[in-house]
Amino acid sequence: MDNSQHVRFQATDRSYLALAKKGITQIATQVGFRPQRLSEVDLITAELTSNLVKHGGGGEILVRHFQTTSRTGLELISIDNGPGMADPARMMQDGISTTGTLGNGLGAINRLADQFQLYSLKGWGTVQLVRLFKDPMPAPPPTGGFEFRSLLVPKPGEIVCGDGCYVKRTSEYIKIFLGDGLGHGPEANRAVQEAIKALRICPHHQPVDIIRYIHQSVNKTRGLVGSVIVFDAKSQQWSWCGVGNISTRLSGPTLTKNVLSYNGIIGMNLPNTMNNHVIPFSRGQLVVMCSDGLQSRWDVSKYPQIHRYDLTILAAALYKDYARRTDDTSVLIGRL
């Protein structure tokens, strides 16, 4: 997936349905969906919103259009704090309902979507992930390698997100960046986008050198905080360096490692001395990076079996439980 931002639509009662349908249709139109596909988006939006109001006690839908090397599409994430489901697989079947309705909603979403996943815990709530592609769904990508997902949500009331992320992959390195422009709005967004532009052309492979390169490239912006983590395929190790309050954690079956950032602001003032922190690699390891739009005490281990789902489900679960909702919020999760 690319690093495009999500748009947030509230759904606390049925009065929000028309607003959500209009806004999501506008985003789908930007993707280039044809009329029939737009009708399917409309139906999915109606079902998601209805489920949030009827079963979830209200919630929100995060929507974005995305562009990768092989596909263009629309992503919808429905999040609620409702009672959850004891048997999600059973609730996906047509005719199953807990409120006396026809019980066809989840089945309809599953049939219309190109990708659909549902994660639910009794007493916790539900996250639903829907993806639709502009063109017929291509062959699934080969398994293995590095996969990543991001969640970028502007501060309520802002149009653009001041957080941003970027992943650069070669045969020798994987370079991952998450940044948070100072403040909010267009100027914060410009700072983080300038950092991403610099990273695209940066010739260095060590996180400290990358951060210093970005620092020189964004000195005409208001500045940002950021974290860089690099996987070296030859040495089979991660190396990391960060400046400011970006939380970075590597977790695996045998090791969970939190790494602490240096004080400073990229583009304004960096410490004179910074070091790369080397972390051993283990297969299946998760890299989780979050801006301070999330509370600091987030915990991946509280979600049973969530590693079996698309990484976006985990990002949405962290957002659901820990987002402050008074700031730009970003989560980037990768797995190798």
C-alpha positions as CSV (number, residue, x, y, z in Angstrom):
1,M,0.0,0.0,0.0
2,D,1.1,3.6,-0.5
3,N,1.1,6.3,2.2
4,S,-2.1,8.1,1.4
5,Q,-4.2,9.4,4.3
6,H,-7.6,8.3,5.5
7,V,-10.7,10.4,5.8
8,R,-12.8,9.9,8.9
9,F,-16.6,9.6,8.8
10,Q,-18.5,9.4,12.0
11,A,-21.6,7.1,12.3
12,T,-23.2,7.6,15.7
13,D,-26.8,7.5,14.3
14,R,-28.6,7.1,11.0
15,S,-28.5,10.8,10.3
16,Y,-24.8,10.3,9.3
17,L,-25.6,7.9,6.5
18,A,-26.3,10.5,3.8
19,L,-23.1,12.4,4.7
20,A,-21.0,9.2,4.7
21,K,-22.4,8.0,1.4
22,K,-21.8,11.4,-0.3
23,G,-18.2,11.7,1.0
24,I,-17.2,8.1,0.2
25,T,-18.7,8.3,-3.3
26,Q,-16.6,11.4,-3.9
27,I,-13.5,9.5,-2.9
28,A,-14.5,6.5,-5.1
29,T,-15.0,8.9,-8.0
30,Q,-11.4,10.1,-7.6
31,V,-10.3,6.5,-7.9
32,G,-12.1,6.4,-11.3
33,F,-14.7,3.8,-10.4
34,R,-17.4,3.2,-13.1
35,P,-21.1,3.7,-12.3
36,Q,-21.8,0.1,-11.3
37,R,-18.8,0.1,-9.0
38,L,-20.0,3.3,-7.5
39,S,-23.3,1.7,-6.8
40,E,-21.5,-1.2,-5.1
41,V,-19.6,1.3,-3.0
42,D,-22.9,2.9,-2.0
43,L,-24.4,-0.4,-0.9
44,I,-21.3,-1.3,1.1
45,T,-21.3,2.1,2.8
46,A,-24.9,1.7,3.7
47,E,-24.3,-1.7,5.2
48,L,-21.3,-0.6,7.2
49,T,-23.0,2.4,8.5
50,S,-26.2,0.5,9.4
51,N,-24.1,-2.1,11.2
52,L,-22.3,0.6,13.2
53,V,-25.6,2.1,14.3
54,K,-27.6,-1.1,14.9
55,H,-25.0,-3.4,16.4
56,G,-22.0,-1.3,17.3
57,G,-23.5,1.5,19.3
58,G,-22.1,3.9,16.7
59,G,-18.5,4.2,15.5
60,E,-16.5,5.5,12.5
61,I,-15.4,4.6,9.0
62,L,-11.9,5.4,7.8
63,V,-11.7,5.7,4.0
64,R,-8.9,6.3,1.5
65,H,-8.0,5.7,-2.1
66,F,-4.7,4.0,-2.7
67,Q,-2.3,3.4,-5.6
68,T,0.3,0.7,-5.7
69,T,2.5,-0.6,-8.6
70,S,-0.2,-3.1,-9.7
71,R,-3.6,-1.7,-8.5
72,T,-5.7,1.3,-7.7
73,G,-8.6,1.1,-5.3
74,L,-10.6,2.1,-2.3
75,E,-10.1,1.0,1.3
76,L,-12.8,1.3,4.0
77,I,-12.3,0.5,7.7
78,S,-15.3,0.3,10.0
79,I,-14.5,0.5,13.7
80,D,-16.9,0.2,16.7
81,N,-16.8,-0.2,20.4
82,G,-19.9,-2.4,20.5
83,P,-20.5,-5.8,22.2
84,G,-18.5,-7.7,19.6
85,M,-19.2,-11.1,18.2
86,A,-18.7,-14.5,19.9
87,D,-18.7,-16.3,16.5
88,P,-17.8,-13.8,13.7
89,A,-17.7,-16.6,11.0
90,R,-21.3,-17.6,11.8
91,M,-22.4,-13.9,11.6
92,M,-21.0,-13.7,8.1
93,Q,-23.7,-16.2,6.9
94,D,-26.8,-14.9,5.3
95,G,-29.9,-15.1,7.5
96,I,-28.1,-14.7,10.8
97,S,-29.1,-11.7,12.8
98,T,-29.1,-10.6,16.5
99,T,-31.6,-7.8,16.0
100,G,-34.5,-9.4,14.0
101,T,-33.3,-8.1,10.6
102,L,-32.8,-10.2,7.4
103,G,-29.2,-10.8,8.4
104,N,-27.8,-10.3,4.9
105,G,-25.5,-7.3,5.5
106,L,-22.2,-8.9,6.2
107,G,-22.8,-11.5,3.4
108,A,-23.5,-8.7,1.0
109,I,-20.3,-6.8,1.8
110,N,-18.4,-10.0,1.4
111,R,-19.8,-10.7,-2.0
112,L,-19.3,-7.1,-3.3
113,A,-15.8,-6.5,-1.9
114,D,-12.6,-7.7,-3.6
115,Q,-11.1,-8.1,-0.1
116,F,-13.1,-8.3,3.2
117,Q,-11.9,-9.2,6.7
118,L,-13.7,-8.9,10.0
119,Y,-12.0,-9.0,13.4
120,S,-14.2,-9.1,16.5
121,L,-13.9,-9.9,20.2
122,K,-16.7,-10.3,22.7
123,G,-16.9,-7.2,24.9
124,W,-14.4,-5.3,22.8
125,G,-16.0,-4.5,19.5
126,T,-15.5,-5.1,15.8
127,V,-13.1,-3.9,13.0
128,Q,-14.1,-4.5,9.4
129,L,-11.8,-4.1,6.4
130,V,-13.1,-3.7,2.9
131,R,-11.1,-3.1,-0.3
132,L,-12.4,-2.6,-3.8
133,F,-10.2,-2.3,-6.9
134,K,-10.8,-0.1,-9.9
135,D,-10.1,-2.9,-12.3
136,P,-10.6,-6.7,-11.9
137,M,-8.6,-7.9,-9.0
138,P,-5.1,-9.0,-10.2
139,A,-3.5,-12.3,-9.2
140,P,-2.6,-12.3,-5.5
141,P,1.0,-11.3,-4.9
142,P,3.4,-14.0,-4.0
143,T,3.7,-14.8,-0.3
144,G,6.8,-14.0,1.6
145,G,9.0,-10.8,1.5
146,F,8.1,-7.6,3.3
147,E,4.6,-6.4,3.7
148,F,3.5,-3.2,5.3
149,R,0.3,-1.2,6.0
150,S,-0.3,2.3,7.2
151,L,-3.0,4.3,8.9
152,L,-2.8,8.1,8.6
153,V,-5.7,10.1,10.1
154,P,-5.7,13.9,10.3
155,K,-6.6,15.7,13.5
156,P,-10.4,16.3,13.6
157,G,-11.1,19.5,11.8
158,E,-8.0,19.3,9.5
159,I,-8.1,18.5,5.8
160,V,-4.6,17.1,5.5
161,C,-2.5,14.9,7.8
162,G,0.7,16.3,9.3
163,D,2.0,12.7,9.7
164,G,3.4,10.7,6.8
165,C,5.3,7.5,6.1
166,Y,7.4,5.9,3.4
167,V,8.9,2.5,2.6
168,K,11.8,2.1,0.2
169,R,12.7,-1.5,-0.9
170,T,15.7,-2.8,-2.8
171,S,17.3,-6.2,-3.0
172,E,19.8,-5.2,-0.3
173,Y,17.8,-2.9,2.1
174,I,14.3,-2.1,3.4
175,K,14.1,1.5,4.6
176,I,11.1,2.5,6.7
177,F,10.3,6.1,7.8
178,L,7.5,7.6,9.9
179,G,7.4,11.3,10.5
180,D,5.2,13.9,12.3
181,G,5.4,17.5,11.1
182,L,5.3,20.0,13.9
183,G,1.8,21.2,14.6
184,H,-1.1,20.4,12.3
185,G,-2.5,21.2,8.9
186,P,-0.8,22.1,5.5
187,E,2.5,23.3,6.9
188,A,3.0,20.2,9.0
189,N,2.0,18.1,6.0
190,R,4.6,20.0,3.8
191,A,7.4,19.3,6.3
192,V,6.7,15.6,6.3
193,Q,6.3,15.4,2.5
194,E,9.6,17.2,2.0
195,A,11.2,14.6,4.3
196,I,9.7,11.8,2.2
197,K,11.0,13.4,-1.0
198,A,14.5,13.5,0.5
199,L,14.3,9.9,1.6
200,R,13.4,8.8,-2.0
201,I,16.7,10.1,-3.3
202,C,18.9,9.7,-0.2
203,P,22.0,7.7,-1.0
204,H,22.7,6.5,2.6
205,H,21.9,3.2,4.2
206,Q,22.4,3.9,7.9
207,P,19.5,5.5,9.8
208,V,21.7,8.2,11.4
209,D,23.0,9.3,8.0
210,I,19.5,9.2,6.5
211,I,18.2,11.4,9.3
212,R,21.0,13.9,8.9
213,Y,20.3,13.9,5.1
214,I,16.6,14.6,5.7
215,H,17.6,17.3,8.2
216,Q,19.4,19.3,5.6
217,S,16.6,18.8,3.1
218,V,13.8,20.2,5.3
219,N,15.5,23.2,6.9
220,K,13.1,25.6,5.1
221,T,10.0,23.9,6.7
222,R,8.7,24.1,10.2
223,G,10.5,20.8,11.0
224,L,9.3,17.4,12.1
225,V,10.1,14.5,14.4
226,G,10.8,11.2,12.7
227,S,12.1,7.6,13.0
228,V,14.0,5.5,10.4
229,I,14.6,1.8,10.6
230,V,16.6,-0.1,8.0
231,F,16.8,-3.9,7.4
232,D,20.1,-5.0,5.9
233,A,19.5,-8.2,3.9
234,K,23.2,-9.1,4.0
235,S,23.8,-8.9,7.8
236,Q,20.1,-9.9,8.6
237,Q,19.8,-7.1,11.1
238,W,17.7,-4.1,11.7
239,S,19.3,-0.7,12.5
240,W,17.3,2.2,13.9
241,C,17.5,5.9,14.8
242,G,14.8,8.4,15.7
243,V,14.4,12.0,16.8
244,G,11.4,13.1,18.8
245,N,8.3,11.3,20.0
246,I,7.8,8.6,17.4
247,S,7.3,5.2,19.1
248,T,9.1,2.3,17.5
249,R,8.8,-1.3,18.6
250,L,10.0,-4.6,17.2
251,S,8.1,-7.7,18.5
252,G,8.6,-11.3,17.7
253,P,8.2,-14.8,19.2
254,T,11.4,-14.5,21.3
255,L,12.0,-10.7,21.6
256,T,10.1,-7.5,22.0
257,K,12.3,-4.4,21.8
258,N,11.3,-0.8,22.4
259,V,13.8,1.8,21.1
260,L,14.1,5.3,22.5
261,S,14.4,8.5,20.3
262,Y,16.9,11.3,20.7
263,N,15.6,14.8,21.7
264,G,15.5,17.3,18.9
265,I,13.6,18.5,15.8
266,I,14.6,17.3,12.3
267,G,15.2,20.5,10.2
268,M,15.9,22.6,13.2
269,N,18.2,21.0,15.8
270,L,19.7,17.6,16.0
271,P,22.0,16.1,18.7
272,N,25.7,16.4,17.8
273,T,26.1,12.7,18.5
274,M,23.6,10.0,17.4
275,N,24.1,6.3,17.1
276,N,22.5,3.5,15.2
277,H,20.8,0.9,17.4
278,V,21.2,-2.6,16.0
279,I,18.4,-5.1,16.6
280,P,18.5,-8.8,15.7
281,F,16.1,-10.0,13.0
282,S,13.8,-13.0,13.5
283,R,11.3,-14.2,10.8
284,G,7.7,-13.0,11.4
285,Q,8.9,-10.0,13.4
286,L,6.6,-7.1,13.5
287,V,7.8,-3.5,13.2
288,V,5.3,-1.1,14.7
289,M,5.8,2.7,14.5
290,C,3.3,5.3,15.9
291,S,3.2,9.0,16.2
292,D,2.2,10.6,19.5
293,G,-1.4,10.7,18.2
294,L,-1.5,7.3,19.9
295,Q,-1.1,7.0,23.7
296,S,2.3,5.6,24.5
297,R,1.2,2.4,26.4
298,W,-0.2,0.5,23.4
299,D,0.0,-3.2,23.5
300,V,-0.1,-5.5,20.4
301,S,-0.4,-8.7,22.6
302,K,-3.9,-7.9,23.8
303,Y,-5.5,-9.0,20.4
304,P,-5.7,-12.8,20.1
305,Q,-5.0,-14.3,16.7
306,I,-4.8,-10.8,15.1
307,H,-1.5,-11.8,13.4
308,R,-3.5,-14.0,11.1
309,Y,-5.3,-11.0,9.6
310,D,-4.2,-8.2,7.2
311,L,-1.9,-5.8,9.1
312,T,-4.4,-3.0,8.6
313,I,-6.7,-4.8,11.1
314,L,-4.0,-4.5,13.8
315,A,-3.3,-0.8,12.9
316,A,-7.1,-0.2,13.2
317,A,-7.3,-2.0,16.5
318,L,-4.4,0.2,17.9
319,Y,-6.2,3.3,16.6
320,K,-9.5,2.2,18.1
321,D,-8.0,1.6,21.6
322,Y,-5.3,4.2,21.9
323,A,-5.9,7.2,19.5
324,R,-6.1,10.5,21.3
325,R,-8.3,12.0,18.6
326,T,-6.9,15.4,19.4
327,D,-3.9,15.2,17.1
328,D,-2.8,13.7,13.7
329,T,-2.6,10.0,14.1
330,S,-0.3,7.6,12.3
331,V,0.5,3.9,12.6
332,L,2.9,2.0,10.3
333,I,3.2,-1.8,10.7
334,G,5.6,-4.0,8.7
335,R,6.4,-7.7,8.7
336,L,9.2,-9.6,7.1
